Amino acid sequence: MARWNNVQELPVRKASWRGRSGRVYPLTPLSLREFSLADSQLHLVTLGPQVLWAGSARDIVQDAQSRARFRLALDCADRAYLAGECPDEIDRLTMIWDLEGAQPASDVAAA
C-alpha cells in the first residue's frame, strides 16, 4: 500500500543577479551549510548583496588565493548560490570575473 505524506515540494526559486558586464544570471539558492563544490559548477558565496567569493572546486584546489578567500567567505557568509556549469576555461574565468562584481538584480523577474 502506498504511503502519502502531506509535504509539498515547492520548485526552487531562482535569484537574479546582474554581473559587472550587465549580464543577468539566474542563480539557484543553496543551503550554505550543505552545498558542495564541483569542478565545472560555478558558485557564489555572499553576505547579503555583497559577493565574497565566486568560483568552483577547481579554483580552490589550484589557486591558493582563491582558497584563502573561500575560507574567509565561509566565515561570514549568509548565502550560497549555484551559477551553473561552465566547462570552457575562458568562459569560466570571464564568468567568475563578472560574478565577483555582481549585485542582486531587483528590477528583473527571476526565471
C-alpha positions as CSV (number, residue, x, y, z in Angstrom):
1,M,0.0,0.0,0.0
2,A,1.4,3.4,-1.0
3,R,2.0,5.9,1.8
4,W,1.3,9.6,1.2
5,N,2.7,12.4,3.1
6,N,1.4,15.9,3.3
7,V,4.7,17.5,2.4
8,Q,4.5,19.5,-0.8
9,E,7.8,20.1,-2.6
10,L,8.0,23.6,-4.0
11,P,10.0,24.5,-7.0
12,V,13.4,26.2,-6.3
13,R,13.0,29.9,-6.9
14,K,15.9,31.4,-8.9
15,A,17.6,34.6,-7.8
16,S,18.6,37.1,-10.5
17,W,22.0,38.8,-10.1
18,R,23.5,41.3,-12.5
19,G,27.2,40.9,-13.2
20,R,29.8,43.7,-13.9
21,S,29.1,43.4,-17.6
22,G,25.3,43.9,-17.2
23,R,24.5,40.3,-17.9
24,V,21.8,38.8,-15.7
25,Y,22.4,35.4,-14.1
26,P,19.6,33.2,-12.8
27,L,21.2,31.7,-9.7
28,T,19.9,28.8,-7.7
29,P,19.9,29.4,-3.9
30,L,21.6,26.7,-1.9
31,S,21.9,25.9,1.8
32,L,25.1,27.5,2.9
33,R,25.8,24.6,5.3
34,E,25.1,21.8,2.9
35,F,26.3,22.9,-0.5
36,S,29.3,21.1,-2.1
37,L,31.5,22.3,-4.9
38,A,32.2,20.6,-8.2
39,D,35.0,21.3,-10.8
40,S,32.7,22.6,-13.5
41,Q,30.0,24.2,-11.5
42,L,30.4,27.9,-10.5
43,H,29.1,29.1,-7.1
44,L,28.7,32.4,-5.4
45,V,29.1,32.9,-1.6
46,T,27.6,36.2,-0.4
47,L,26.9,38.3,2.6
48,G,23.6,39.9,1.7
49,P,24.1,41.8,-1.6
50,Q,28.0,41.6,-1.4
51,V,29.7,38.8,-3.3
52,L,32.5,37.4,-1.1
53,W,33.7,34.6,-3.4
54,A,32.9,33.2,-6.8
55,G,34.4,30.1,-8.3
56,S,34.4,26.3,-8.4
57,A,36.2,23.5,-6.6
58,R,38.9,23.7,-9.3
59,D,39.7,27.2,-8.2
60,I,40.1,26.2,-4.5
61,V,42.4,23.3,-5.4
62,Q,44.6,25.1,-8.0
63,D,44.7,28.7,-6.6
64,A,45.9,29.4,-3.0
65,Q,44.4,33.0,-3.2
66,S,41.0,31.7,-4.1
67,R,41.2,29.0,-1.4
68,A,42.0,31.7,1.2
69,R,39.2,34.0,0.0
70,F,36.8,31.0,0.1
71,R,37.7,30.1,3.7
72,L,37.2,33.8,4.8
73,A,33.9,34.0,2.8
74,L,32.5,30.9,4.6
75,D,33.3,32.5,8.0
76,C,30.9,35.4,7.4
77,A,28.6,34.5,4.5
78,D,24.9,34.1,4.8
79,R,24.1,32.8,1.4
80,A,25.3,30.5,-1.4
81,Y,24.2,30.2,-5.0
82,L,24.8,27.8,-7.9
83,A,25.5,29.7,-11.1
84,G,25.7,26.6,-13.3
85,E,28.1,24.6,-15.4
86,C,30.8,26.4,-17.4
87,P,33.3,23.8,-18.8
88,D,35.1,26.2,-21.2
89,E,38.1,27.7,-19.3
90,I,38.0,31.2,-20.9
91,D,34.2,31.4,-20.4
92,R,34.6,30.2,-16.8
93,L,37.2,32.8,-15.9
94,T,35.2,35.5,-17.6
95,M,32.0,34.4,-15.7
96,I,33.9,34.4,-12.4
97,W,35.2,37.9,-13.0
98,D,31.7,39.1,-13.9
99,L,30.1,37.4,-10.9
100,E,32.7,38.8,-8.4
101,G,31.2,42.2,-9.1
102,A,27.6,41.1,-9.2
103,Q,24.7,42.7,-7.4
104,P,21.1,41.4,-6.9
105,A,19.0,42.4,-9.9
106,S,15.8,43.6,-8.2
107,D,14.5,45.0,-11.5
108,V,14.4,41.7,-13.3
109,A,11.8,39.0,-12.7
110,A,13.6,35.7,-11.8
111,A,13.1,32.9,-14.3
